[in-house]
Amino acid sequence: MEENREEVNVYPEDKEKAKKKKGVVKNEKKYGINAVLAFIAYIGIGCIAIALLLTVILKGNTKLSDAFNSVGEVIAYVICICLAFSWVKTHRKIAWIVCYVIFVVTIVVLFILNI
């Protein structure tokens, strides 16, 4: 007895489409550099908001608010430096690179001197 079976080649794309139809596909979250920077920015604005609240609440004692403010500023500076680097990387002219290096060194030196 011969069975009448048809061999069906199922490609991976077809399997994925079948799973999507059945609702079996899981939501896979991929975290890229943009998602990481966005989360760090979220933490930074939280620190700055806490610093501003503490400045209003504790009018005389600003040590704690200064600490939160410094953390928020550092996070903001780091995010700006990272995003500017990605922009400079796509615009490979020597003038952009030189200005970027001067800007970053100025920010780092002056921030350290003010702390």
C-alpha positions as CSV (number, residue, x, y, z in Angstrom):
1,M,0.0,0.0,0.0
2,E,1.3,3.3,-1.0
3,E,0.4,6.3,0.9
4,N,-0.5,9.3,-1.0
5,R,1.7,11.9,0.8
6,E,2.8,15.1,-0.7
7,E,6.1,16.4,0.5
8,V,5.6,20.0,1.2
9,N,8.7,22.1,1.6
10,V,8.0,24.6,4.4
11,Y,10.5,27.4,4.4
12,P,11.2,29.3,7.6
13,E,9.3,32.3,6.3
14,D,6.2,30.2,5.9
15,K,6.5,28.9,9.4
16,E,6.7,32.4,10.8
17,K,3.7,33.4,8.8
18,A,1.8,30.4,10.1
19,K,2.8,31.2,13.7
20,K,1.7,34.8,13.3
21,K,-1.7,33.7,12.0
22,K,-2.1,31.4,15.0
23,G,-0.9,34.1,17.4
24,V,2.0,32.0,18.7
25,V,4.8,34.5,17.9
26,K,6.2,36.1,21.1
27,N,7.0,39.8,21.2
28,E,10.8,39.9,21.1
29,K,12.2,43.1,22.4
30,K,15.5,44.2,21.0
31,Y,17.5,46.8,22.9
32,G,19.7,48.9,20.7
33,I,21.9,51.9,21.5
34,N,19.0,54.2,21.1
35,A,16.9,52.4,23.7
36,V,19.8,52.4,26.2
37,L,20.5,56.1,25.7
38,A,16.7,56.8,26.0
39,F,16.6,55.0,29.4
40,I,19.7,56.8,30.6
41,A,18.1,60.1,29.6
42,Y,15.1,59.1,31.6
43,I,17.2,58.5,34.6
44,G,19.0,61.9,34.0
45,I,15.8,63.9,33.9
46,G,14.6,62.1,37.0
47,C,17.7,63.2,38.8
48,I,17.4,66.8,37.6
49,A,13.7,66.8,38.7
50,I,14.6,65.5,42.1
51,A,17.3,68.1,42.4
52,L,14.9,70.9,41.6
53,L,12.3,69.6,44.0
54,L,14.9,69.3,46.8
55,T,16.1,72.9,46.1
56,V,12.5,74.1,46.6
57,I,11.8,71.9,49.6
58,L,15.1,72.3,51.5
59,K,15.7,76.0,50.9
60,G,18.7,76.2,53.3
61,N,20.4,72.8,52.8
62,T,21.3,72.2,49.1
63,K,24.0,69.5,49.5
64,L,21.6,66.7,48.5
65,S,20.0,68.6,45.7
66,D,23.5,69.5,44.4
67,A,24.4,65.8,44.3
68,F,21.3,64.9,42.3
69,N,21.9,67.9,40.0
70,S,25.5,66.8,39.4
71,V,24.4,63.3,38.5
72,G,21.7,64.6,36.1
73,E,24.2,67.0,34.5
74,V,26.8,64.2,34.0
75,I,24.1,62.0,32.4
76,A,23.0,64.8,30.1
77,Y,26.6,65.5,29.1
78,V,27.3,61.9,28.4
79,I,24.2,61.4,26.3
80,C,25.0,64.6,24.3
81,I,28.6,63.5,23.8
82,C,27.5,60.0,22.6
83,L,24.9,61.3,20.2
84,A,27.3,64.0,18.9
85,F,29.9,61.3,18.3
86,S,27.5,59.2,16.3
87,W,26.7,62.3,14.2
88,V,30.4,63.1,13.7
89,K,31.1,59.5,12.7
90,T,28.7,59.9,9.8
91,H,30.2,63.3,8.8
92,R,33.8,62.4,8.4
93,K,35.2,65.8,7.7
94,I,38.3,66.8,9.7
95,A,36.7,70.1,10.8
96,W,33.8,68.3,12.5
97,I,36.1,65.9,14.3
98,V,38.4,68.7,15.5
99,C,35.5,70.8,16.8
100,Y,34.0,67.7,18.5
101,V,37.2,66.9,20.3
102,I,37.6,70.5,21.4
103,F,34.0,70.6,22.6
104,V,34.3,67.4,24.6
105,V,37.6,68.3,26.2
106,T,36.2,71.7,27.2
107,I,33.1,70.2,28.7
108,V,35.1,67.5,30.7
109,V,37.7,69.9,31.9
110,L,35.4,72.7,32.9
111,F,32.9,70.3,34.6
112,I,35.7,68.7,36.6
113,L,37.0,72.1,37.6
114,N,33.6,73.2,38.8
115,I,33.1,70.2,41.0
